């Protein structure tokens, strides 16, 4: 399991975004952050042509992001926050592409 910083670095690499994490408020990282910013996540999904879907299962929000021309979806379940689940699924898919999976 990758750390959030590793996910962000791999996602930035595949999206061609110059990314350097900057410390902000202790352990929080801000600059380009599709894990926490809806706009950054949407731009990343569009740039990589990801198919994104969302559903609810057993009171948890469930999102999947799937790269084009593949059946491999990257899932994320987050309790009570469909936006966080969707952002994380998008970032995980982008990181997997950046890692060459």
Long-range contacts (C-beta under 8 A, 24 or more apart in sequence): 2-95, 4-29, 4-35, 5-29, 6-95, 7-35, 7-91, 7-92, 7-95, 8-32, 8-33, 8-34, 8-35, 8-91, 8-95, 10-94, 10-95, 10-96, 10-98, 10-99, 11-44, 11-91, 11-94, 11-95, 11-98, 12-98, 13-98, 14-48, 14-94, 14-95, 14-97, 14-98, 15-44, 15-47, 15-48, 15-94, 16-47, 34-87, 34-90, 34-91, 34-94, 35-87, 35-88, 35-91, 36-87, 37-87, 38-83, 38-87, 41-86, 41-87, 41-90, 41-91, 44-90, 44-91, 44-94, 45-90, 48-93, 48-94, 48-97, 50-90, 50-93, 50-94, 52-86, 52-89, 52-90, 54-82, 54-85, 54-86, 56-82, 61-85, 63-88, 63-89, 63-90, 64-89, 65-89, 65-90, 65-92, 65-93, 65-94, 66-93, 67-93, 67-96, 67-97, 72-96, 72-101
